[in-house]
């Protein structure tokens, strides 16, 4: 089992959330049009809950995970229409 280096969420290739366990700021949010995260109801590695979604929230969502030792990266991408 490999250790997690980072977990990142994107909307149309714009990063809106990053989790890096080894970083001092383990969870970072980035301002992205159409994205308002509800942090109290989101859990690291399990779910990201968005609120106040609108047509700007439509697009390709991607979750990208990279391992600590090899920096091997896996990503899944899917289109969501609002």
Phi, psi and omega per residue, in radians:
X1 nan 2.284 -3.121
X2 -1.659 2.615 3.088
X3 -1.430 2.597 -3.114
X4 -1.330 2.249 3.001
X5 -1.577 -0.870 3.122
X6 -2.761 2.729 3.036
X7 -2.312 2.183 -3.074
X8 -2.289 2.517 3.060
X9 -2.031 2.436 -3.118
X10 -2.293 2.625 2.910
X11 -2.146 2.060 -3.110
X12 0.864 0.812 3.098
X13 1.199 0.167 3.016
X14 -1.761 2.070 -3.116
X15 -1.215 2.279 3.104
X16 -2.111 -0.200 3.093
X17 -2.642 2.421 3.120
X18 -2.432 2.321 3.066
X19 -2.135 2.089 3.107
X20 -2.253 1.793 -3.057
X21 -0.990 -0.601 -3.092
X22 -1.409 -0.157 -3.122
X23 -1.471 2.668 3.095
X24 -1.099 -0.787 3.043
X25 -1.597 1.561 -3.018
X26 -1.100 -0.484 -3.115
X27 -2.271 2.192 3.130
X28 -2.207 2.438 3.088
X29 -1.951 2.460 3.119
X30 -2.099 2.368 -3.133
X31 -1.136 2.142 -3.125
X32 -2.446 2.273 3.136
X33 -1.007 2.234 3.127
X34 1.594 -0.076 -3.091
X35 -2.039 2.082 2.971
X36 -2.286 1.940 -3.084
X37 -1.546 2.433 3.039
X38 -1.739 1.578 -2.997
X39 -1.086 -0.554 -3.126
X40 -1.190 -0.358 -3.121
X41 -1.968 0.117 3.089
X42 -1.814 2.574 3.128
X43 -2.223 2.437 -3.115
X44 -1.093 2.186 3.073
X45 1.413 -0.093 -3.119
X46 -2.074 -0.867 -3.123
X47 -2.730 2.658 3.028
X48 -2.154 2.041 -3.122
X49 -1.720 2.175 3.120
X50 -1.765 2.583 3.065
X51 -2.250 2.873 -3.140
X52 0.949 0.731 -3.125
X53 -1.238 2.646 3.125
X54 -2.652 -2.983 -3.069
X55 -1.080 -0.390 3.066
X56 -1.230 -0.298 3.136
X57 -1.422 -0.180 3.101
X58 -1.279 2.553 3.057
X59 2.606 -2.919 3.136
X60 -1.553 2.046 3.068
X61 -1.700 2.400 3.132
X62 -2.338 2.364 3.004
X63 -1.953 2.195 -3.076
X64 -2.142 2.250 -3.114
X65 -2.171 2.316 3.085
X66 -2.221 2.561 -3.110
X67 -1.529 2.711 -3.057
X68 -1.282 -0.814 -3.013
X69 -1.309 -0.839 -3.037
X70 -1.771 -0.185 -3.049
X71 1.004 0.405 3.046
X72 -1.135 2.354 -3.055
X73 -2.072 2.379 3.037
X74 -2.151 2.506 3.138
X75 -2.512 2.551 3.012
X76 -2.173 2.444 -3.076
X77 -2.338 2.437 3.131
X78 -2.621 2.581 3.128
X79 -1.572 2.325 3.076
X80 -2.171 2.247 3.134
X81 -1.897 2.315 3.128
X82 -1.968 nan nan
